[in-house]
C-alpha cells in the first residue's frame, strides 16, 4: 500500500510540475472567459461610427435612429462626388440607398475605409428591413398596432413528477450535452495520458527495474490513480479560475459597458427580460448537487474503466508508436459509439437506446450524464441509476483485473509484435 | 551458508521450456557467474529469483527460508539487462524514488545518496535531468540505485555494457568490496574474460538446462586438454624431440604447443630436454579459457 502511495505521488508530482500542465491549466479558463468577453468587446467596438446616409428616394429619411455608438446622418449630396469626400468630412462610413420601388428594393451599398464589421451589417440590415416593412404595411393599409396584437407567444411550462417541479427541456438538453461531452473528452484525454505513461516506462526500460521493486499491479494502479489526481486538480483549478475571472470581468471591461451591453440586449427584445427571469427560475429548478455528484462519479468511474484498458494497450506497444494507433482502436471505438448514443439520448432520454446505453458500463459514463439533467427519478428511475452505478463499479474492477494480466506480461516483452491470440492466452493464465 | 538455493526450478511458456529443471546453490559472499547463450533462459531464471515471475514448479530458498517475493525483494538488488531511468526526472529524485520503493526511509535514503554520489564523484549531477547525462553516466546512476538499499543478493545482468574502462574498473572494484563485506553477487554476462576475472563460481545454462556448475578453477581443470607451451633456447633436430612423450600441435620457431601423451608425465618432457642439454626457457600448462569451455559446451549441445 505504501509503495502504491509513493508511485501515485511521483506520477502526480512529475505531471503537475510540468510547464505544459501550467500552460494548459491557465489557458483553458482564459479561453473560456475570452469566449464570453469577445462578443461584449465586439459590441463595444461599434462605438463612434458616424455614418452618412445618402437616400435618393427619401424613403428612409429620418427613420434611422442613432443606436448605441452608431450615429446616422442624412446627407443631401450626389453619391458620385460624395463617396470620394465622406472620409475627409469626418464620417466613418457612407450608406447609399438608391432610388427604389418599395416592393422591389435595389442593392444598397455601404462604403467604408476597412471591412465592415458583422455586427454593424446585421444591425443596419435589421433597421432598414423594419422601416421597409412598416412602409409596405402602410401601403397595403394594414394597421401596425393590430399586427402586433395578433402576434402570439406561447410558452409551455413543464411540471414534472408528483411534486410538479418546473423543468426546462432546453436547459436539461444543454446541461446534459455539456456534461456528457466533458466526460467523453476526459475519458479520451486522460486515458491516452495513462497509455503514454506506460509506453514511456516500457520504452525507457524502466519497467523492468520497477517490477523488481514493486508488483506490476501496483505500478499500473499507481499511475492510473496519480493521473486521476492530476485531472481532478486541473478541474479544481479551472472551476476556481473561471469563477474568479468572471467575478473580475467587470474590472476588465468596465461596469458601464457590461450594463450597457445588458441593457442593449434587453432593449432589443422586450420579452428578453422576462425570458431571463424565466431562465433563472429554471436554473434554480435543476438539481445541481445531484448533477455534480453524478458527474464526479461518472467521470471517475468512466476514467477507471477505460484507463486500465489504455494501460494494457500501452504495455503492448513496442518501439513503434504507430502500433499504438491500431491497438487503441478497439478501446476508443466504444467511447466514440457512446458519444453517438449520447446524441440520441439528449434528444430522447427515455428511448431504448438511451436507457440501455446508460446502464451498460462501456457507454454509461457518457450516456447517463446526458440523461440525468432531465431529472431523477422522473426521467431516470432510481433502479436504472443504481444498476448503472453497480455495473460501472463492477465494470472497472473487471477491466482493471483484465488489464493487469495483460500489463504484467506486456511491459516485460520487448521486440515482439503481440497478436491478439497471445493476449488471450495471457488472460487465461493463472499467475 | 547459502544465500540462494534453487531446487528443480521450471518455467514453461506456451511454445518452449524456458527453464527446465535447474538446481544450484550460491554460497554467501561469493561472486557467481550465470552464463549462457542468448535465449538460454538466463533472464527468465533471474526474473524468478527477483520475484517478477513465479516458477511453474520447484522451489527457491532465500537466506534459509522459502522465498517470499513480498518481503525478500527488499534484500535483492537487480540491475536487469534491459534497464533504464525516467528521462525527465532529476537524478537525485530518481534515486530517491527507487530507494523508497525498496523500503528505505527518506532520511536514510538521503544519507546514502550523499555517500554514494560523493564516492562515485557525481555529486554535482543531483539536479540534472537523466536525459542530460551520457549513457555511461546513466549506468553509474543505475548502479547506485541498485545497491542503495544494501541488498544481501545483488544481481547484475551485463553490468559493464556501455561503460568506459575507467568506470568499468570503478564498478568492478565496488563489486569486489561488496563481496568482501558479505554481499552475494550474481553476475550474468556474455563477456567471458570478465567472468574469469571476477567470478568464483559459474553455472552455464543452455536451452533451459544446466550444463556446467562449479568453481572457475575446477572447471578449467576438468576441461583441460593436456596442452603445454614449451620454448627452447635452440631448435633441436627432429630426432632429439621426444615425440614419444607428446605430439606437436603448433610450432612457432623455437616455441612449441604440445599435447602430452596419455602415458607420459610433464616431468618426462623436462628431464628429456635437460638430459640432452637443451635449454628450456619456459614450460607451462595451457588451461582452457572459460570462453573455450563455453563455446565447446554450447556447440556440443547443438551437435
Interface residues (C-beta under 8 A of the other chain):
Chain A: X3 X6 X7 X10 X14 X200 X201 X204 X205 X206 X208 X209 X210 X211 X212 X213 X214 X412 X414 X422 X425 X431
Chain B: X14 X47 X50 X51 X52 X54 X73 X76 X78 X79 X80 X82 X83 X84 X85 X86 X87 X88 X89 X97 X98 X100 X101 X102 X142 X145
